[in-house]
Amino acid sequence: MKLLFDFFPILLFFLAYKFYDIYAATAVAIAASVLQVGYSWFKNRKLEPMHLVTLAIIGVFGGLTLYLQDELFIKWKPTVINWLFGVVFLASQWWGEKTMIERMMSANLTLPTEIWRRLNLSWTLFFFVLGGANLFVMYSFDTATWVNFKLFGMLGLTFLFVILQSFYLSRYLPAPTEE
């Protein structure tokens, strides 16, 4: 359910684009992000940093898209977000006691420090590659193809990365005990 909630603005952006155009989709994504943050605050009295960052970036890049009537700004949003996350993950290698991925997953998983560092670096690289892939698609293909890539391509690449990561991590999980 959380995954659906996290991708709610992207899904609505996609649907609005299919029924209207890139500008309507951008306005819908901004509104959906505002609703997402508001709902999170109303329900939990807490704001997710990822949702706030996404709202700020969609607000700026989406706002520029609507104000200037230039779809290039909204197309840059996924690259900016992914590269920002990449920088944060990379900086966490040296900043603080835990890497970013360890901060996010250590409540559910116990790994040696070196494995956390490798995992964190793999996410860093993934974010930079995903941002680059977005640039390639946005400058090489039409807007309809970019919109499909934004939903299906980026989501598919993320799921594939998580699955590959799961295989890598399975070596470090404790063996099940027989009772």
N, C-alpha and C positions, 0 to 999 in steps of 0.2 A: 504494500500500500504506500509506503514511503517513497518508493521508486516512482510510482505514478504521480504522487504529489510533487516530487522534485522536477519531473518532466512535464508537468501540467502546462506551464507557459509555452514550451516548445511545441507540444501537441496542438494547443489552441492556435499558435502561430501558423502551423502547417495547415490546419483546417481553414483558417481565415484566408490564407493565401489561395487555397484550392477553390474557394467559393468567391473570392473578391480579387484582391491584388496585394502586392508587397506592402503598400502603405497601410491598408486596412489590417493586414497581418501584423505589422509593426505596432500599430495602436493597440491591437488586441493583446500582443505579447507584453506591452508595457502595463496595461490594465491587469492582466493575469498575474504579473509579477507583484504588483501592488497588492492584489487580493491574496496572493500566496503569503507574503510577508505579514499582512494584516491578520489573516486567519491563524498563522503560526503564533503571532503575539496573543491573539484572543484566546486560543486554545491552551497554550503552554506558558504564557507570560514570559516567553523567551524568544529571542530572534536567532535564527540560524545564520552564522557568518556567511556561508555560501550564498544563501538567498539574498542577503543584504548586498553583497558584492555584485551579484547578478542583477539585482534591481538597479543599483547605481549605474552599472555599465549599460544596461538596456535603456535606462532613463536618458543617459547622455547620447549614446549612439542611435537609439531609436528616436529620441527627440530631434537630433540633427537630421536624421532621415526624413522625418515628417516636415520639419521646418524648411529644409533646403530642397525637399522633394528629390533626394538623391539616395538611391538604394544602396550605394556603395558603403555607407556608414553602417547600416544594419548587417551587411555582409561581413564587416570587419569584427563585429561583436564576438563571435565564437573564437576567433584567433586571439583577441585581446584577453578574453577570460581564460582560455587555455594557457596562454603564455604567462599570464599573471599567476595562475596556479603553479605552473612550472617553476617560476622564480621563487614563489613561497616555499615549495617543496625543496628546491635546491638550497635555499638559504637555511632551511631547518636542519640541514646536515651539520651546520656549524653554530647555529643559534639555538640555545636552550639545551635541556638535558635529553630530550627525545626528538626524533624526526617527526615530521608532520604525519606520515602514515602510521607511525607508532602511537601518536597521540589519538588518532582516529580509531585504531583497531586494537590497541593493547588490552582493552577491557574484555575482548573476546578471544584473544590469541596471545600466546606466550612464545616469543622467538628470541634467539640470541641477538645481541646488538648488531653484529655484522650482517645478519639476514635482514633486520629492520633497515639498515643503511642501504643494502642492495635493493630491497623492495622500494624504498623511497626514491632512489635514483632511477629505478625503472619507471616509476610513475612520473618523475620529472621528465624523462626522455619522452614518455608517451604524450604528455601534455604539449611538449614542444613540437613533436611530430604531428599531432592532431591539429594544432594551430597552423602548421605549415600546409597540411593537407587541405584545410579550409581555404587558405590563400590560393592554392593550386586550382581547386574547383571553382572558386569565385571568379578567377581571372581567365579560366580556360573554357568555361561552359556558360550557358544561359542561366537566367535566374531560376527557372523551373527546375533545372538540374541541381542547382545549388540548394534550393529548398529541400528537395528530396534527399540530397547528401546530408544536409544539416540534421534531418530527422533520422533517416534510415542508415546512412553511411557512418555518421559519427556515433550513433547509438550502437550500431552493429560492431564497429571497431572497439568501442568500449567494452561491450559484452565479450568479444573475442579476447581482449586483453585480460579481463578478469578471469576468464576460463583458463587461459594459459598461466596466469599468475597462480590460480588454484592448484594446477598440476605442480608447479614449482614449490608451493608451500606445503603440499601434501607430504613431502619428505620430512618435514620438520614437525608434523603433528604427532602427538603421542599415539601409540598403538592402542586400540580398544582393549579393555581388560575383560576377561571372561569371569563370570560370577559363578 
